[in-house]
Amino acid sequence: MTGAFLFLCVAAIAWANITINRYEQYTFDHLEQIPPAYCAIVLGTTKFLKNGRENHYYTNRITAAVRLYRAGKCQKIIVSGDNRTHAYNEARDMKNDIVKQGVNERDIVCDFAGLRTLDSIVRFKEVFNQQKGIVVSQKFHNSRAIYIGRSWGIELYGYNADDVDRHAGIKTRIREVFSKVICVLDIELFKTRPKHLGDRIPV
């Protein structure tokens, strides 16, 4: 029984990761490859690591979002992240840092209820009324976001921010393997909805 259960667990993990990895076909490393969209969405992460050092996942996403905007691939940017305390506010941090790089503040909209990737992507459609868009994160994360988005009927593409050193990102990579399993369960089995929705917000 133990062996059979272990086999099923491994098979489920493999199936979920293969399913989501197929959506890498909608992600792009180069700006000229990306279909333009009115709005892009940048997925949040912490600006600083626990040791106080700069989080390169964060800074690389900011850089990618600015490049996308300057290239005319999007007109508006939604920054979506966790807003758990007054001191910890991913959306606010992203907006401030994007503005510092010359993007018009009026073209940036904060989503303070992006508690997880599913919440950010579903709210992109249900709250911000976007049927098509470009998600900005690292490639492994974009494929999961696009799987969610296209399951919800969003024509979503991904612009891949630069990744981090494989050694530095090993914990994130391991966590992502299991995040994809949870993601597939959320979409296919539990039909999970965001924790917060609310009224429509114009972009």
C-alpha positions in Angstrom: 0.0 0.0 0.0 2.8 2.4 0.9 4.6 1.7 -2.4 1.4 2.2 -4.4 0.6 5.5 -2.5 4.2 6.7 -3.2 3.8 5.9 -6.9 0.5 7.8 -7.1 2.0 10.8 -5.4 5.0 10.9 -7.7 2.7 10.4 -10.7 0.5 13.3 -9.6 3.4 15.6 -9.1 4.8 14.7 -12.6 1.4 15.1 -14.3 0.7 18.5 -12.7 4.1 19.8 -13.7 3.9 18.5 -17.2 0.4 20.0 -17.6 1.5 23.5 -16.5 4.9 23.4 -18.3 3.0 23.1 -21.6 1.9 26.7 -21.1 5.5 27.8 -21.5 4.6 28.1 -25.2 2.8 31.3 -24.4 5.8 32.9 -22.7 8.5 34.9 -24.4 12.0 36.0 -23.6 12.2 38.7 -26.3 9.9 41.8 -26.5 9.4 41.6 -30.3 7.8 38.1 -29.9 5.1 39.3 -27.5 1.6 40.2 -28.8 0.7 43.7 -27.5 -2.1 44.1 -24.9 -3.7 47.0 -23.2 -2.7 45.9 -19.8 0.2 43.9 -18.2 0.2 42.4 -14.7 3.3 42.1 -12.6 3.2 39.3 -9.9 4.5 40.3 -6.5 7.2 39.0 -4.3 9.1 40.3 -1.4 11.6 43.1 -2.2 14.1 42.0 0.3 15.2 38.5 1.5 15.1 37.5 5.2 18.9 38.3 5.4 18.2 41.8 4.2 19.7 41.4 0.8 18.0 42.4 -2.5 15.6 39.8 -3.9 16.6 39.5 -7.6 13.3 37.8 -8.5 11.7 41.2 -7.5 14.2 43.5 -9.2 14.2 41.5 -12.4 10.4 41.7 -12.6 10.5 45.4 -12.2 13.1 45.7 -14.9 11.0 43.5 -17.2 7.8 45.5 -16.6 9.6 48.8 -17.4 11.0 47.3 -20.6 7.6 46.1 -21.7 6.0 49.4 -21.1 8.7 51.4 -22.9 8.5 49.1 -25.9 4.8 50.0 -26.2 3.7 46.4 -25.6 1.2 47.6 -22.9 -0.4 50.9 -21.9 -1.2 50.1 -18.3 0.5 48.0 -15.6 -1.3 46.3 -12.7 1.1 45.5 -9.8 -0.5 42.7 -7.8 0.8 41.5 -4.5 0.3 40.8 -0.8 -0.6 43.7 1.5 -0.4 41.9 4.8 0.8 44.8 7.0 1.4 48.5 6.7 5.1 47.8 6.5 4.8 44.9 4.0 3.1 46.0 0.8 4.3 44.3 -2.4 2.1 46.3 -4.7 3.1 49.7 -3.2 6.8 48.7 -3.4 6.5 47.7 -7.1 4.6 50.8 -8.1 7.2 53.1 -6.4 10.1 51.3 -8.0 8.5 51.3 -11.5 7.7 55.0 -11.2 11.3 55.7 -10.2 12.3 54.2 -13.6 10.2 56.8 -15.5 6.9 55.1 -16.0 3.9 57.5 -15.7 2.3 57.0 -12.3 -1.2 57.3 -13.9 -0.5 54.1 -15.9 0.1 51.9 -12.9 -2.8 50.4 -10.9 -2.3 48.6 -7.6 -4.0 45.4 -6.7 -3.5 45.0 -3.0 -5.4 41.7 -2.8 -3.0 39.5 -4.9 -2.5 37.1 -2.0 -1.4 34.3 -4.3 -1.0 33.8 -8.0 -4.5 32.5 -8.5 -6.0 35.6 -6.8 -3.9 38.0 -8.9 -4.8 36.4 -12.2 -8.5 35.8 -11.5 -8.9 39.4 -10.2 -7.2 40.6 -13.4 -10.4 39.5 -15.1 -13.1 39.6 -12.5 -12.1 42.9 -10.8 -10.0 44.8 -13.4 -12.1 43.6 -16.4 -9.2 42.4 -18.5 -9.8 39.7 -21.1 -6.3 39.8 -22.5 -3.0 40.6 -21.0 0.7 40.0 -20.4 1.9 38.6 -17.1 5.4 39.5 -15.9 7.4 37.1 -13.8 10.0 34.5 -14.2 9.3 31.8 -16.8 8.5 29.0 -14.4 6.0 31.3 -12.6 4.6 32.6 -15.8 3.6 29.2 -17.1 1.6 28.6 -13.9 -0.1 32.0 -14.1 -1.0 31.5 -17.8 -2.5 28.1 -17.0 -4.7 29.7 -14.5 -5.6 32.6 -16.8 -6.4 30.5 -19.8 -8.5 28.2 -17.6 -10.5 31.3 -16.7 -10.8 32.4 -20.3 -8.1 35.1 -20.3 -5.9 35.4 -23.4 -2.8 35.6 -21.4 0.8 35.7 -22.5 4.0 35.9 -20.5 7.1 38.1 -20.6 9.9 36.3 -18.9 11.9 38.3 -16.4 15.5 37.3 -16.0 15.9 34.3 -13.6 18.2 34.2 -10.7 21.3 32.0 -10.2 20.2 28.4 -9.9 22.0 27.9 -6.6 20.3 31.0 -5.1 16.9 30.0 -6.4 17.0 26.3 -5.4 14.4 26.6 -2.6 12.0 28.5 -4.9 12.4 25.8 -7.6 11.6 23.0 -5.2 8.6 24.9 -3.8 7.4 25.6 -7.4 7.1 21.8 -8.1 4.5 21.5 -5.3 2.9 24.8 -6.1 2.0 23.5 -9.5 0.3 20.5 -8.0 -1.8 22.7 -5.7 -2.5 24.9 -8.7 -3.9 22.1 -10.8 -6.0 20.9 -7.9 -7.4 24.4 -7.4 -8.4 24.7 -11.1 -9.5 21.2 -11.9 -10.9 19.8 -8.7 -11.7 22.5 -6.1 -12.6 25.3 -8.5 -11.0 27.7 -6.1 -11.9 31.4 -6.2 -9.9 34.4 -4.9 -10.2 35.2 -1.2 -11.2 38.8 -2.1 -13.1 40.0 -5.2 -15.4 43.1 -4.8 -16.4 45.9 -7.2 -15.0 46.4 -10.6 -12.0 48.8 -10.7 -11.4 50.7 -14.0 -7.9 50.5 -15.5 
